[in-house]
Every structure is written in C-alpha cells, then in structure tokens.
Amino acid sequence: RTDGEAPERGWSDANGVASSTKEMGPGSRRNTLDDHFGDRNWAKIAKFGETFVQKCEEAIEGREEYINAFIEFDAALPEESTKAWTQLCQAWEADPRKPNPFQRPKSTISDANIRLQLAQEDAEAIAKGSHQLIHDDVSPSMLIYQGLEFEGIQQHLARDISDLGPHSTSLQNAKILERSNSLRRKFEAWIDIQHLYFPFIAILRGRADQQGGGKPLSVQNIELHLPSSLVGKQVFPMDILRTEWRLRLTHTEESLNDLRGLLLMQSMMQKSKDQHMHGQRQQTRSRGILNGVEERIRAAAAKYRRIREALSQLASPLQERSWETLFLPLDLADAVSLTSMEDTNKKEVRKNLGTNKSEGRKKLSWIWKVQGMDLSEDERTNIALRIEWCRARARAHWWQEECVLLNKEMR
C-alpha cells in the first residue's frame, strides 16, 4: 500500500528548524537544512529492518482478514452472479474502456432529458395547433421548470442567511442583500408570467398581501404557488400537473444521488481524520470541514423530503402509485453510508448518524438500492450487491499485492 505521507514526515520534522534558520544567511541555512535532512534519511535507512517487520505483520494480518471476509461474502451469493461479476472485473482490468463494474449505471432520466422532452412536446403541440402560448418566450412547461429552480434557489439563500450569525461582516451582508435583490427582480418577472397562465394565483397573492398588511416578504419566503402546493385547493390542467410530476421525479433521483455522494465523502473524510490527523490544530480544522459536509448532507436530505412531499400531493390526481415503493420516506437512520464504509469506532458518531449497530445487525440502507425508475427492485438490489462484492474482491487483491511487493522490496 502506497505510503503517501512518507515525504511529508520529513518536512514535518523540519518545521521546528524554522525558528533557528530564519536569522541565518542563505548558505548557512542550506547547510543546516541539509544536515537535518541527511540525519532524517540516515535514521530512515537505519530503521528499515524495524519498518519492514511492522509492514509485513500488518500486510499478513490484513491479507488474512480481507481474504476471509471476501470468501464469506462470495459464498453467500449465487454462483452464477459471482462468475458474471468476475468476468466483468477481469474485462475492465484488461481494458479500462469496458464498463466499470464499480460504478452504478447512469439513469436514463435526467433533468436535461426531461427538459428536452417537454420542449419537443411543446413544439409538436404548437405545430398541431392544440397548444396556444400566452407568452411568446415562456411555455407552461418552462414556467414550471423555472419555478422549481427558484424553489431551490430560495432554500439555498435561506441557508446562507441563517449561517451569517450575529458577527457577520458588512461584506457578507452586502453580498446576501445583492443576491436577494437580484432574485427578487427575477421573481417579479416570473410571477407576472405565472399570472398570465393562472389568473387565480394573482387573486391568492392579493389576499395574502391584504392579510399581511401590505408588508413585503423576504425573497426567500415568497410563495411560488406551484401546482403541487395548490392541489385540492385550485384546479390545474392535467398536463400542467404531469409536467411538474415528471420534473419532480427527476429531481428526487438527483437529490438521492447527491446525498449518496456526500455520505461517501463523509465516510472517507472521517476515516482519513482518524488515521492521519493528530494534534488540536489538525483536529479542529478537519472537524470544521466535516461539519460543512454534515450541513450539506442535512440540506440534501431536506431537499429530498421536500420533493417527496410535493410528489405525494401530485400523485393523487394523477393516480400514480408505483413511485412510493421506490422513493421511501427518508428517516435519520436511512441517511447512512454503505456498510463497507461504516467502520468508525466512535460510538458518538454512530449514535448521531443512527448507525449504532453491531456488525451482525448492519444492513444496506434503501437509498443505496435506488438506481432509477427504469429498473426493477431486484435489479437495483443486484447492482448494490455487485458493487459491494467488487469492492470486497479489490480489497482482498490489494492486501495480496502488498505482501508480494514487500517481499520484493526486502530483497
């Protein structure tokens, strides 16, 4: 295993020399540093025997542990599946241009694809004369798409405002205010178009202004009155409801992808912190970075819950039911990384994440089984198992290779 920190250790030891060499001339400084680096190299060579013994013990122990873990995992899976996965791994190792067995297949449903489909449908409807545009530049589908974008921008702005705190600088406040002013102008232009397509929304806003005493709302609190928020209160055409449904469905899958990526990032950063960060200064800085990732995880989870709530409102008039078995309610215990990444020994971290379970009771969270609306539940589970199996196989191979390389280095 590559010891990427080895070159840094020499520089770390030399940091203490800075106070002694800062008053020296260039020549004396170079000579002093050469002496310290030479001593470091000599000590490293003198400890080769001890270092290799330590590395060999670790490699042999790791090889036995991870090979046994892979054998047990492999024996619990169907033989025809593991044979097929082995062929995929070997083909990819021989030619990286082949499909990567460690990656999840990209969903055929994306925000750009749905937007293109909606634009094509609008063009066909206009060509047939069955769809008349009230606004020359913005179609009903584009109006809904822009509304969903504004909804995300509102949430982002609200989080940034809450993060300012009482000790924020004038520059920070100015930037937030500039963003709010720019967003308000865009909102006003969008709301004017929305009132053209749905005049009853103008009446709703007028009533809300009267009840609020005519005071302007903060831009992050302006009600967008998207169809999903008015289901059961106002009547929208079915094609408008279907448009928001399709866009929301895509955003649900994208939000889960973002959440999974952030959870993997958090797990890897936590492991790196536990293994390499020492001392109060490094621990504090790494803790600050991890807090930022945790905040992004909470924001991604809140986005998923908000979109799922909108889907539940749209599902009733559209008579959609299949989505509920795919996009489940997201609880605190569900927002966890893969079982292979949950190796932290810190009980308080596991408790906060809702993963304070023994090894025998760990299981794969449902968020890792969601691979797209175009796949069945068995296919999604099979993909998650394939990736876990490939990672277990790679870990076993890594420790075997470590033993081989150490043997060559000691010759």
DOBALUM-577758 format. One record per residue (C-alpha): x, y, z. Coordinates in nm, 3 decimals. Each point is the difference from the previous one (the first is absolute). Last residue first. Layout:
// DOBALUM-577758
SITE|xx|yy|zz
SITE|X|Y|Z $
...
// end
This chain:
// DOBALUM-577758
SITE|xx|yy|zz
SITE|1.544|-0.845|-0.142 $
SITE|-0.220|0.184|0.249 $
SITE|-0.186|0.204|-0.265 $
SITE|-0.099|-0.315|-0.192 $
SITE|-0.160|-0.161|0.306 $
SITE|-0.177|0.325|0.078 $
SITE|-0.143|0.004|-0.351 $
SITE|-0.142|-0.352|0.028 $
SITE|-0.154|0.065|0.342 $
SITE|-0.158|0.323|-0.120 $
SITE|-0.140|-0.177|-0.308 $
SITE|-0.190|-0.241|0.224 $
SITE|-0.128|0.294|0.205 $
SITE|-0.125|0.180|-0.312 $
SITE|-0.157|-0.316|-0.143 $
SITE|-0.216|-0.052|0.310 $
SITE|-0.107|0.367|-0.011 $
SITE|-0.088|-0.031|-0.369 $
SITE|-0.219|-0.306|0.063 $
SITE|-0.187|0.179|0.281 $
SITE|-0.050|0.298|-0.229 $
SITE|-0.131|-0.218|-0.281 $
SITE|-0.240|-0.175|0.238 $
SITE|-0.135|0.331|0.132 $
SITE|-0.049|0.125|-0.357 $
SITE|-0.175|-0.321|-0.103 $
SITE|-0.225|0.005|0.308 $
SITE|-0.120|0.353|-0.080 $
SITE|-0.061|-0.094|-0.364 $
SITE|-0.196|-0.313|0.100 $
SITE|-0.220|0.201|0.236 $
SITE|-0.087|0.241|-0.281 $
SITE|-0.071|-0.286|-0.239 $
SITE|-0.226|-0.174|0.253 $
SITE|-0.195|0.324|0.058 $
SITE|-0.060|0.046|-0.372 $
SITE|0.188|0.258|-0.204 $
SITE|-0.136|0.286|-0.217 $
SITE|-0.092|0.214|0.299 $
SITE|0.363|0.026|0.096 $
SITE|0.278|-0.150|0.212 $
SITE|-0.149|0.009|0.348 $
SITE|0.168|-0.279|0.196 $
SITE|0.249|0.225|0.179 $
SITE|-0.281|0.212|0.149 $
SITE|-0.153|-0.319|0.143 $
SITE|0.271|-0.026|0.266 $
SITE|0.220|-0.309|-0.020 $
SITE|-0.003|-0.197|0.321 $
SITE|0.192|-0.007|0.326 $
SITE|-0.124|-0.242|0.266 $
SITE|0.298|-0.236|0.004 $
SITE|0.247|0.287|0.020 $
SITE|-0.165|0.146|0.308 $
SITE|-0.218|0.305|-0.038 $
SITE|0.032|0.366|0.094 $
SITE|-0.091|0.117|-0.351 $
SITE|-0.240|0.287|0.077 $
SITE|0.247|0.258|-0.122 $
SITE|0.028|0.164|0.341 $
SITE|0.045|-0.338|0.165 $
SITE|0.266|-0.106|-0.246 $
SITE|0.193|0.321|0.065 $
SITE|-0.037|-0.036|0.379 $
SITE|0.122|-0.358|-0.014 $
SITE|0.323|0.086|-0.176 $
SITE|0.130|-0.327|-0.143 $
SITE|-0.049|0.103|-0.360 $
SITE|-0.041|-0.292|-0.237 $
SITE|-0.308|0.115|-0.184 $
SITE|0.153|0.004|-0.351 $
SITE|-0.070|-0.365|-0.083 $
SITE|-0.356|0.038|0.124 $
SITE|-0.060|0.271|-0.260 $
SITE|-0.064|0.348|0.137 $
SITE|-0.283|0.110|0.222 $
SITE|-0.308|0.219|-0.056 $
SITE|-0.250|-0.279|0.072 $
SITE|0.025|0.024|0.382 $
SITE|-0.106|0.366|-0.012 $
SITE|-0.313|-0.091|-0.194 $
SITE|-0.063|0.051|-0.370 $
SITE|-0.351|-0.104|-0.105 $
SITE|0.024|-0.249|-0.287 $
SITE|0.068|0.080|-0.365 $
SITE|-0.035|-0.334|-0.179 $
SITE|-0.309|-0.159|0.156 $
SITE|-0.181|0.336|0.001 $
SITE|0.076|0.063|-0.369 $
SITE|-0.231|-0.280|-0.115 $
SITE|-0.318|0.179|0.113 $
SITE|-0.088|0.278|-0.245 $
SITE|-0.367|0.090|-0.037 $
SITE|0.076|0.342|-0.153 $
SITE|-0.240|0.175|0.238 $
SITE|0.145|-0.191|0.300 $
SITE|0.368|-0.007|-0.100 $
SITE|0.041|0.379|-0.014 $
SITE|-0.018|0.053|0.377 $
SITE|0.227|-0.300|0.070 $
SITE|0.246|0.131|-0.257 $
SITE|0.014|0.338|0.177 $
SITE|0.078|-0.176|0.329 $
SITE|0.273|-0.198|-0.178 $
SITE|0.157|0.323|-0.124 $
SITE|0.012|0.147|0.351 $
SITE|0.136|-0.322|0.150 $
SITE|0.274|-0.020|-0.264 $
SITE|0.096|0.364|0.054 $
SITE|0.016|-0.052|0.377 $
SITE|0.232|-0.298|-0.051 $
SITE|0.225|0.204|-0.230 $
SITE|0.009|0.287|0.253 $
SITE|0.083|-0.238|0.286 $
SITE|0.280|-0.151|-0.206 $
SITE|0.133|0.345|-0.086 $
SITE|0.010|0.087|0.370 $
SITE|0.185|-0.325|0.070 $
SITE|0.256|0.090|-0.267 $
SITE|0.059|0.341|0.160 $
SITE|0.037|-0.161|0.343 $
SITE|0.258|-0.236|-0.150 $
SITE|0.206|0.296|-0.120 $
SITE|-0.012|0.161|0.345 $
SITE|0.097|-0.328|0.165 $
SITE|0.299|-0.024|-0.235 $
SITE|0.116|0.345|0.109 $
SITE|-0.048|-0.072|0.369 $
SITE|0.171|-0.339|-0.016 $
SITE|0.297|0.148|-0.185 $
SITE|0.049|0.274|0.259 $
SITE|-0.067|-0.220|0.303 $
SITE|0.252|-0.267|-0.089 $
SITE|-0.020|-0.298|-0.229 $
SITE|-0.178|-0.051|-0.332 $
SITE|0.114|-0.302|-0.201 $
SITE|-0.206|-0.307|0.090 $
SITE|-0.309|0.143|0.169 $
SITE|-0.023|0.296|-0.239 $
SITE|0.046|-0.219|-0.307 $
SITE|-0.276|-0.231|0.121 $
SITE|-0.233|0.294|0.061 $
SITE|0.082|0.143|-0.344 $
SITE|-0.078|-0.332|-0.167 $
SITE|-0.332|-0.035|0.181 $
SITE|-0.102|0.362|-0.065 $
SITE|0.079|-0.027|-0.371 $
SITE|-0.204|-0.318|-0.024 $
SITE|-0.293|0.175|0.171 $
SITE|0.036|0.302|-0.231 $
SITE|-0.013|-0.219|-0.310 $
SITE|-0.305|-0.185|0.126 $
SITE|-0.184|0.325|0.076 $
SITE|0.076|0.144|-0.343 $
SITE|-0.129|-0.316|-0.167 $
SITE|-0.311|0.013|0.218 $
SITE|-0.059|0.362|-0.106 $
SITE|0.036|-0.101|-0.366 $
SITE|-0.260|-0.275|0.041 $
SITE|-0.249|0.240|0.156 $
SITE|0.078|0.270|-0.259 $
SITE|-0.100|-0.237|-0.280 $
SITE|-0.330|-0.081|0.169 $
SITE|-0.064|0.369|0.064 $
SITE|0.044|0.081|-0.368 $
SITE|-0.237|-0.275|-0.111 $
SITE|-0.259|0.093|0.262 $
SITE|0.025|0.371|-0.083 $
SITE|-0.084|-0.076|-0.363 $
SITE|-0.277|-0.243|0.092 $
SITE|-0.170|0.264|0.214 $
SITE|0.016|0.247|-0.289 $
SITE|-0.131|-0.266|-0.243 $
SITE|-0.287|-0.072|0.238 $
SITE|-0.123|0.357|-0.013 $
SITE|-0.002|0.165|0.345 $
SITE|-0.294|0.033|0.239 $
SITE|0.056|0.183|0.328 $
SITE|-0.011|-0.106|0.366 $
SITE|0.036|-0.378|-0.030 $
SITE|0.346|0.034|-0.154 $
SITE|0.127|0.352|0.073 $
SITE|0.354|-0.075|0.120 $
SITE|0.060|-0.252|-0.278 $
SITE|-0.113|0.254|-0.262 $
SITE|0.274|0.249|0.096 $
SITE|-0.115|0.292|0.213 $
SITE|0.344|0.166|0.011 $
SITE|-0.049|0.138|0.352 $
SITE|0.260|0.264|0.082 $
SITE|0.194|-0.091|0.316 $
SITE|0.354|0.003|-0.149 $
SITE|-0.068|0.343|-0.149 $
SITE|-0.091|0.145|0.335 $
SITE|-0.363|0.106|-0.007 $
SITE|-0.116|0.354|-0.077 $
SITE|-0.246|0.147|0.252 $
SITE|-0.347|0.058|-0.148 $
SITE|-0.175|-0.065|0.331 $
SITE|0.070|-0.372|-0.010 $
SITE|-0.369|-0.085|-0.043 $
SITE|-0.026|0.241|-0.292 $
SITE|0.314|-0.140|-0.163 $
SITE|-0.130|-0.358|0.038 $
SITE|-0.328|0.098|-0.165 $
SITE|0.183|0.154|-0.295 $
SITE|0.222|-0.306|-0.031 $
SITE|-0.301|-0.229|-0.020 $
SITE|-0.166|0.226|-0.258 $
SITE|0.314|-0.003|-0.214 $
SITE|0.000|-0.380|0.028 $
SITE|-0.351|-0.002|-0.152 $
SITE|0.143|0.150|-0.319 $
SITE|0.195|-0.319|-0.085 $
SITE|0.178|0.033|-0.336 $
SITE|0.034|0.379|0.003 $
SITE|0.056|0.004|0.377 $
SITE|0.299|-0.232|-0.043 $
SITE|0.151|0.240|-0.254 $
SITE|-0.015|0.288|0.249 $
SITE|0.134|-0.232|0.273 $
SITE|0.307|-0.078|-0.212 $
SITE|0.088|0.367|-0.048 $
SITE|-0.052|0.071|0.371 $
SITE|0.206|-0.303|0.099 $
SITE|0.291|0.108|-0.219 $
SITE|0.001|0.343|0.162 $
SITE|-0.019|-0.160|0.345 $
SITE|0.295|-0.227|-0.080 $
SITE|0.222|0.296|-0.087 $
SITE|-0.099|0.182|0.319 $
SITE|0.058|-0.309|0.214 $
SITE|0.340|-0.066|-0.157 $
SITE|0.104|0.361|0.060 $
SITE|-0.122|-0.022|0.360 $
SITE|0.200|-0.318|0.061 $
SITE|0.313|0.160|-0.149 $
SITE|-0.045|0.313|0.213 $
SITE|-0.046|-0.201|0.318 $
SITE|0.324|-0.187|-0.065 $
SITE|0.184|0.325|-0.078 $
SITE|-0.131|0.165|0.317 $
SITE|0.139|-0.285|0.206 $
SITE|-0.202|-0.265|0.184 $
SITE|0.019|-0.003|0.381 $
SITE|-0.369|-0.064|0.076 $
SITE|-0.020|-0.314|-0.215 $
SITE|0.041|-0.027|-0.375 $
SITE|-0.091|-0.369|-0.023 $
SITE|-0.376|0.066|0.010 $
SITE|0.035|0.228|-0.304 $
SITE|0.192|-0.266|-0.192 $
SITE|-0.263|-0.263|0.081 $
SITE|-0.284|0.229|-0.117 $
SITE|0.189|0.075|-0.323 $
SITE|0.035|-0.370|-0.078 $
SITE|-0.368|-0.065|0.072 $
SITE|-0.107|0.290|-0.222 $
SITE|0.230|-0.113|-0.281 $
SITE|-0.157|-0.347|0.010 $
SITE|-0.350|0.145|-0.027 $
SITE|0.112|0.232|-0.280 $
SITE|0.114|-0.303|-0.200 $
SITE|-0.337|-0.166|0.056 $
SITE|-0.175|0.313|-0.124 $
SITE|0.223|0.012|-0.309 $
SITE|-0.106|-0.353|-0.093 $
SITE|-0.367|0.080|0.061 $
SITE|0.016|0.305|-0.228 $
SITE|0.196|-0.197|-0.261 $
SITE|-0.282|-0.257|-0.008 $
SITE|-0.260|0.277|-0.037 $
SITE|0.196|0.156|-0.288 $
SITE|0.216|0.309|0.046 $
SITE|0.124|0.212|-0.291 $
SITE|-0.317|0.109|-0.184 $
SITE|-0.231|0.001|0.301 $
SITE|-0.360|-0.119|-0.030 $
SITE|0.106|-0.298|-0.208 $
SITE|-0.269|-0.198|-0.176 $
SITE|0.013|-0.378|0.000 $
SITE|-0.212|-0.216|-0.226 $
SITE|0.111|0.178|-0.317 $
SITE|0.178|-0.310|-0.130 $
SITE|0.332|0.187|-0.029 $
SITE|-0.049|0.150|0.348 $
SITE|-0.060|-0.346|0.148 $
SITE|0.306|-0.144|-0.177 $
SITE|0.223|0.285|0.123 $
SITE|-0.130|-0.032|0.356 $
SITE|0.067|-0.375|-0.006 $
SITE|0.353|0.062|-0.124 $
SITE|0.062|0.255|0.277 $
SITE|-0.135|-0.243|0.261 $
SITE|0.225|-0.278|-0.128 $
SITE|0.304|0.228|0.007 $
SITE|-0.075|0.105|0.359 $
SITE|-0.043|-0.364|0.100 $
SITE|0.335|-0.088|-0.158 $
SITE|0.180|0.292|0.168 $
SITE|-0.140|-0.087|0.343 $
SITE|0.099|-0.361|-0.038 $
SITE|-0.177|-0.331|-0.057 $
SITE|0.219|-0.259|-0.170 $
SITE|0.160|-0.062|0.337 $
SITE|0.372|-0.051|0.003 $
SITE|0.106|-0.352|0.078 $
SITE|0.169|-0.033|0.338 $
SITE|0.376|-0.020|-0.009 $
SITE|0.228|-0.271|0.139 $
SITE|-0.062|-0.234|-0.297 $
SITE|0.153|0.256|-0.241 $
SITE|-0.123|-0.073|-0.351 $
SITE|0.292|-0.060|-0.243 $
SITE|0.234|0.287|-0.084 $
SITE|0.223|-0.104|0.289 $
SITE|0.111|-0.305|-0.205 $
SITE|0.164|-0.291|0.181 $
SITE|-0.123|0.108|0.344 $
SITE|-0.347|0.067|-0.148 $
SITE|-0.019|-0.348|-0.154 $
SITE|0.123|-0.162|0.322 $
SITE|-0.256|0.188|0.209 $
SITE|-0.289|-0.084|-0.235 $
SITE|0.105|-0.364|-0.015 $
SITE|0.009|-0.016|0.380 $
SITE|-0.346|0.159|0.015 $
SITE|-0.140|-0.272|-0.228 $
SITE|0.157|-0.272|0.210 $
SITE|-0.129|0.163|0.319 $
SITE|-0.355|0.009|-0.138 $
SITE|0.002|-0.362|-0.117 $
SITE|0.128|-0.111|0.341 $
SITE|-0.285|0.161|0.191 $
SITE|0.125|0.204|0.299 $
SITE|0.077|-0.111|0.358 $
SITE|0.323|-0.174|-0.105 $
SITE|0.137|0.326|-0.143 $
SITE|-0.055|0.186|0.327 $
SITE|0.178|-0.271|0.199 $
SITE|0.287|-0.017|-0.247 $
SITE|0.030|0.379|-0.004 $
SITE|0.018|0.022|0.379 $
SITE|0.258|-0.279|0.008 $
SITE|0.211|0.183|-0.258 $
SITE|-0.040|0.324|0.192 $
SITE|0.117|-0.133|0.337 $
SITE|0.281|-0.225|-0.124 $
SITE|0.147|0.268|-0.226 $
SITE|-0.032|0.264|0.272 $
SITE|0.191|-0.211|0.254 $
SITE|0.269|-0.083|-0.253 $
SITE|0.028|0.364|-0.106 $
SITE|0.015|0.135|0.357 $
SITE|0.268|-0.247|0.104 $
SITE|0.194|0.073|-0.316 $
SITE|-0.019|0.376|0.053 $
SITE|0.127|-0.028|0.357 $
SITE|0.284|-0.229|-0.103 $
SITE|0.082|0.233|-0.288 $
SITE|0.022|0.302|0.230 $
SITE|0.218|-0.174|0.258 $
SITE|0.247|-0.113|-0.265 $
SITE|-0.004|0.333|-0.181 $
SITE|0.071|0.191|0.323 $
SITE|0.359|0.091|-0.086 $
SITE|-0.110|0.119|-0.343 $
SITE|-0.258|0.238|0.149 $
SITE|0.244|0.127|0.261 $
SITE|0.253|0.074|-0.275 $
SITE|-0.264|0.182|-0.205 $
SITE|-0.101|0.218|0.295 $
SITE|0.362|0.076|0.086 $
SITE|0.057|0.104|-0.361 $
SITE|-0.310|0.219|0.011 $
SITE|0.127|0.171|0.315 $
SITE|0.350|0.052|-0.140 $
SITE|-0.134|0.125|-0.332 $
SITE|-0.221|0.248|0.189 $
SITE|0.302|0.136|0.185 $
SITE|0.205|0.025|-0.319 $
SITE|-0.279|0.179|-0.184 $
SITE|-0.049|0.249|0.285 $
SITE|0.372|0.067|0.028 $
SITE|0.017|0.083|-0.370 $
SITE|-0.311|0.220|-0.008 $
SITE|0.093|0.202|0.313 $
SITE|-0.143|-0.097|0.333 $
SITE|-0.268|0.183|0.204 $
SITE|-0.287|-0.220|-0.122 $
SITE|0.208|-0.317|0.057 $
SITE|-0.063|-0.060|0.371 $
SITE|-0.372|0.081|0.006 $
SITE|-0.052|-0.208|-0.313 $
SITE|0.169|-0.310|0.142 $
SITE|-0.325|-0.113|0.165 $
SITE|-0.157|-0.046|-0.342 $
SITE|0.265|-0.256|-0.089 $
SITE|-0.188|-0.287|0.164 $
SITE|-0.306|0.080|-0.209 $
SITE|0.210|0.023|-0.315 $
SITE|0.134|-0.350|0.058 $
SITE|-0.347|-0.132|0.076 $
SITE|-0.137|0.144|-0.323 $
SITE|0.205|-0.230|-0.222 $
SITE|-0.146|-0.309|0.177 $
SITE|-0.364|0.117|-0.009 $
SITE|-0.079|-0.177|-0.327 $
SITE|0.083|-0.342|0.142 $
SITE|-0.124|-0.201|-0.295 $
SITE|-0.139|-0.339|0.100 $
// end
